[in-house]
């Protein structure tokens, strides 16, 4: 491990303090490092790193994930005390974690991403990637009406405040808040979850990760005031001529894990489930 990238949210005091403390420790222990904040990130600097350490919560880690997938650099998510499913260690155990990584005492947890393609008259005009979810909503306080196809098979038409297309990793994020199911990140699947559907019969649908999800406006007018959001961080306005293709990306995000990591234990802890095994 030659160079560590410290990627932190400079708008959070705890993250800034943690970055400063880590910087001092790395210098004292002769590690090379790059320090970047979320508002002024240089891709050219980040791509030189062998490890990205994310300080600042899941939002910061989602930003780091796009860099990770682009340059094939593993991420270590660090919890600063808030709810975060993507964090592996607490900030007080960070230096111990770095030492373990330097000694090759870790594994890689590879997570799938979604690739969104925006098409117009059959031609791709834009594409983007998401680790958690792709969301289609209206920019106005009104429903959108969307026709959904899975691998060219018509599924149904959704009248709803929006539609969430989620990865298993994103199943514990917006999808969960909208009443969608939690999936193990080991599953090769995609979740389609309506947001406040007009009909109670319209529920979440889990499809194969190999399926392509096509979304078209039931009426072209409904895309004239719609936007698509990726991981809640990148918004793209749609036009009446657009339709969307969403499927599993070839890119993945690699998370650092240690021997004691367990997805279900993380669920119990983060969601504060009660009970114990007998």
C-alpha positions as CSV (number, residue, x, y, z in Angstrom):
1,X,0.0,0.0,0.0
2,X,1.8,3.1,-1.3
3,X,-0.6,5.9,-1.1
4,X,-3.8,6.5,0.9
5,X,-6.5,9.0,-0.2
6,X,-8.3,10.7,2.7
7,X,-11.8,11.6,1.3
8,X,-13.7,13.7,3.8
9,X,-16.8,15.9,4.1
10,X,-15.4,19.3,5.0
11,X,-18.9,20.5,5.8
12,X,-19.0,18.3,8.9
13,X,-16.9,19.3,11.9
14,X,-16.4,15.6,13.0
15,X,-15.2,14.6,9.6
16,X,-12.7,17.5,9.3
17,X,-11.3,16.8,12.8
18,X,-11.0,13.1,11.9
19,X,-9.2,13.9,8.7
20,X,-6.7,16.2,10.5
21,X,-6.1,13.5,13.2
22,X,-5.6,10.8,10.5
23,X,-3.2,13.1,8.6
24,X,-1.0,13.5,11.6
25,X,-1.0,9.8,12.3
26,X,-0.1,8.9,8.7
27,X,2.8,11.4,8.8
28,X,4.1,10.0,12.1
29,X,4.0,6.4,10.6
30,X,5.6,7.3,7.3
31,X,2.5,6.7,5.1
32,X,2.1,8.6,1.8
33,X,-1.3,10.2,1.5
34,X,-3.5,12.5,-0.5
35,X,-6.2,14.6,1.2
36,X,-9.3,15.6,-0.7
37,X,-12.7,17.0,0.4
38,X,-16.0,16.4,-1.3
39,X,-16.4,19.9,-2.6
40,X,-13.0,20.1,-4.3
41,X,-12.0,16.6,-5.5
42,X,-9.3,16.1,-8.1
43,X,-9.8,12.9,-10.0
44,X,-6.2,13.1,-11.2
45,X,-4.9,13.0,-7.6
46,X,-7.3,10.3,-6.3
47,X,-6.5,7.9,-9.1
48,X,-2.9,7.7,-7.7
49,X,-4.1,6.2,-4.5
50,X,-4.2,2.5,-3.5
51,X,-6.9,3.0,-0.8
52,X,-9.7,5.5,-0.3
53,X,-10.7,6.2,3.3
54,X,-14.1,7.9,3.5
55,X,-14.9,10.2,6.4
56,X,-18.3,11.7,6.7
57,X,-21.2,9.2,6.4
58,X,-22.9,7.3,3.6
59,X,-23.2,10.4,1.4
60,X,-19.5,10.9,1.4
61,X,-18.9,7.2,0.7
62,X,-21.3,7.3,-2.2
63,X,-19.2,10.0,-3.8
64,X,-16.1,8.1,-3.1
65,X,-17.7,5.0,-4.6
66,X,-17.9,6.6,-8.0
67,X,-14.1,7.3,-7.9
68,X,-13.5,3.8,-6.6
69,X,-15.4,2.2,-9.5
70,X,-13.7,4.4,-12.0
71,X,-10.1,3.7,-10.9
72,X,-10.6,0.3,-9.2
73,X,-9.5,1.5,-5.8
74,X,-10.9,-0.2,-2.6
75,X,-12.8,2.0,-0.1
76,X,-12.7,1.9,3.7
77,X,-15.9,3.5,5.1
78,X,-15.5,5.1,8.5
79,X,-18.4,5.7,10.9
80,X,-18.5,9.0,12.7
81,X,-21.3,8.0,15.0
82,X,-24.3,8.4,12.6
83,X,-26.4,5.7,10.9
84,X,-24.4,4.4,8.0
85,X,-24.6,1.0,6.3
86,X,-21.5,1.5,4.2
87,X,-19.1,2.1,7.1
88,X,-16.8,-0.8,8.2
89,X,-15.0,0.7,11.2
90,X,-15.6,3.4,13.8
91,X,-13.3,6.3,13.8
92,X,-11.6,5.2,17.1
93,X,-10.5,2.0,15.4
94,X,-9.3,3.6,12.2
95,X,-5.6,3.4,12.8
96,X,-5.8,-0.3,13.8
97,X,-7.7,-0.9,10.5
98,X,-5.0,0.8,8.4
99,X,-2.4,-1.4,10.1
100,X,-4.4,-4.5,9.3
101,X,-4.8,-3.4,5.7
102,X,-1.0,-2.8,5.5
103,X,-0.5,-6.4,6.7
104,X,-3.1,-7.8,4.2
105,X,-5.5,-8.8,7.0
106,X,-8.7,-7.9,5.1
107,X,-11.0,-9.1,2.4
108,X,-12.8,-7.3,-0.5
109,X,-16.6,-7.0,-0.6
110,X,-17.5,-6.3,-4.2
111,X,-20.8,-4.5,-4.7
112,X,-22.7,-4.1,-7.9
113,X,-23.7,-0.7,-9.4
114,X,-26.4,0.4,-11.8
115,X,-25.7,2.1,-15.1
116,X,-28.4,4.5,-16.3
117,X,-28.7,5.3,-20.0
118,X,-30.9,8.2,-21.2
119,X,-32.1,7.6,-24.7
120,X,-33.8,9.8,-27.3
121,X,-35.1,8.4,-30.5
122,X,-33.2,5.2,-29.8
123,X,-29.8,7.0,-29.4
124,X,-28.0,7.2,-26.1
125,X,-27.5,10.9,-25.1
126,X,-26.2,10.4,-21.5
127,X,-25.1,7.8,-19.0
128,X,-24.3,7.7,-15.4
129,X,-23.7,5.3,-12.5
130,X,-25.2,4.7,-9.1
131,X,-24.3,2.4,-6.2
132,X,-27.6,2.7,-4.3
133,X,-30.4,3.7,-6.6
134,X,-31.8,5.5,-9.6
135,X,-34.9,7.5,-8.8
136,X,-37.4,9.0,-11.3
137,X,-39.6,11.8,-9.8
138,X,-41.6,14.9,-10.9
139,X,-40.2,18.3,-10.4
140,X,-43.7,19.5,-9.5
141,X,-46.0,18.4,-6.7
142,X,-47.8,15.9,-8.9
143,X,-47.6,12.2,-9.8
144,X,-45.7,10.7,-12.7
145,X,-47.1,8.0,-14.9
146,X,-44.5,5.5,-16.0
147,X,-44.6,2.4,-18.1
148,X,-42.1,-0.2,-16.9
149,X,-40.6,-3.0,-19.0
150,X,-38.2,-5.7,-17.8
151,X,-36.1,-7.3,-20.5
152,X,-38.6,-6.1,-23.1
153,X,-41.6,-7.5,-21.2
154,X,-44.2,-5.0,-20.2
155,X,-44.7,-5.1,-16.4
156,X,-47.2,-2.4,-15.5
157,X,-47.8,1.3,-15.5
158,X,-47.1,3.1,-12.3
159,X,-49.0,6.2,-11.1
160,X,-46.9,7.4,-8.2
161,X,-44.8,10.2,-6.8
162,X,-41.8,8.4,-8.3
163,X,-40.0,5.2,-8.9
164,X,-36.9,3.8,-7.2
165,X,-34.6,1.3,-9.0
166,X,-32.3,-0.1,-6.4
167,X,-29.3,-2.4,-6.0
168,X,-29.1,-4.8,-3.1
169,X,-26.7,-2.3,-1.5
170,X,-29.3,0.4,-1.9
171,X,-32.1,-1.7,-0.5
172,X,-31.4,-0.3,3.0
173,X,-31.5,3.3,1.8
174,X,-34.3,5.2,0.0
175,X,-35.9,1.8,-1.1
176,X,-36.3,0.8,2.6
177,X,-37.9,4.2,3.5
178,X,-40.4,3.7,0.7
179,X,-41.4,0.3,2.0
180,X,-39.2,-1.8,-0.2
181,X,-37.6,-5.1,0.8
182,X,-34.1,-5.5,2.3
183,X,-31.9,-7.7,0.1
184,X,-28.6,-9.4,1.0
185,X,-25.8,-7.7,-0.9
186,X,-24.8,-11.2,-2.1
187,X,-27.9,-11.4,-4.3
188,X,-27.7,-10.6,-8.0
189,X,-30.9,-8.7,-8.2
190,X,-32.6,-5.3,-8.8
191,X,-35.5,-3.8,-6.9
192,X,-38.3,-1.7,-8.5
193,X,-40.2,0.2,-5.8
194,X,-42.9,2.9,-6.3
195,X,-43.0,6.0,-4.1
196,X,-46.5,6.5,-2.7
197,X,-48.2,4.7,-5.5
198,X,-51.8,5.7,-6.4
199,X,-52.9,2.1,-6.1
200,X,-52.3,-0.1,-3.1
201,X,-51.9,-3.0,-5.5
202,X,-48.6,-1.6,-6.8
203,X,-45.8,-3.0,-4.6
204,X,-42.1,-3.6,-4.9
205,X,-40.8,-6.0,-7.5
206,X,-37.5,-7.9,-7.3
207,X,-36.0,-8.9,-10.7
208,X,-32.8,-10.6,-11.8
209,X,-29.7,-8.5,-11.8
210,X,-29.2,-9.5,-15.4
211,X,-32.5,-7.9,-16.4
212,X,-32.7,-4.5,-18.1
213,X,-35.3,-2.1,-16.7
214,X,-36.8,0.2,-19.3
215,X,-38.9,3.2,-18.1
216,X,-41.0,5.2,-20.5
217,X,-43.5,8.0,-19.7
218,X,-47.1,6.8,-20.1
219,X,-47.7,10.2,-21.7
220,X,-44.6,12.1,-23.0
221,X,-45.9,15.2,-21.2
222,X,-45.0,13.5,-17.9
223,X,-41.3,13.6,-18.7
224,X,-41.4,17.3,-19.5
225,X,-41.4,18.0,-15.7
226,X,-39.5,14.9,-14.5
227,X,-35.9,14.3,-13.4
228,X,-33.8,11.3,-12.6
229,X,-31.5,11.3,-9.6
230,X,-28.5,9.0,-8.9
231,X,-27.7,8.2,-5.3
232,X,-29.4,11.5,-4.3
233,X,-26.4,13.4,-5.6
234,X,-26.7,13.8,-9.3
235,X,-29.9,15.1,-10.9
236,X,-30.7,15.0,-14.6
237,X,-33.7,16.8,-16.1
238,X,-35.7,14.7,-18.6
239,X,-37.5,15.8,-21.8
240,X,-40.6,14.5,-23.5
241,X,-38.5,12.5,-26.0
242,X,-36.5,10.6,-23.4
243,X,-36.8,7.1,-22.1
244,X,-34.5,5.3,-19.6
245,X,-32.5,2.1,-19.6
246,X,-31.2,0.8,-16.2
247,X,-29.2,-2.3,-15.7
248,X,-26.3,-3.8,-13.8
249,X,-23.1,-2.1,-14.6
250,X,-19.8,-3.8,-15.5
251,X,-18.1,-1.6,-12.9
252,X,-18.2,-2.5,-9.2
253,X,-17.3,-0.9,-6.0
254,X,-14.8,-2.7,-3.7
255,X,-15.2,-2.3,0.0
256,X,-12.6,-3.2,2.6
257,X,-14.0,-5.8,5.1
258,X,-12.4,-7.4,8.1
259,X,-13.0,-10.9,9.6
260,X,-15.7,-9.8,12.0
261,X,-18.0,-8.2,9.4
262,X,-21.5,-9.7,9.1
263,X,-24.3,-8.1,7.1
264,X,-27.0,-9.3,9.4
265,X,-25.3,-8.1,12.5
266,X,-25.0,-4.7,10.8
267,X,-28.8,-4.8,10.1
268,X,-29.6,-5.6,13.8
269,X,-27.3,-2.8,15.0
270,X,-28.3,-0.1,12.5
271,X,-32.0,-0.8,12.5
272,X,-32.0,-1.5,16.3
273,X,-33.7,-4.8,15.9
274,X,-34.4,-6.5,19.3
275,X,-34.2,-10.1,20.4
276,X,-31.4,-12.6,20.7
277,X,-30.7,-16.1,19.6
278,X,-31.7,-18.9,22.0
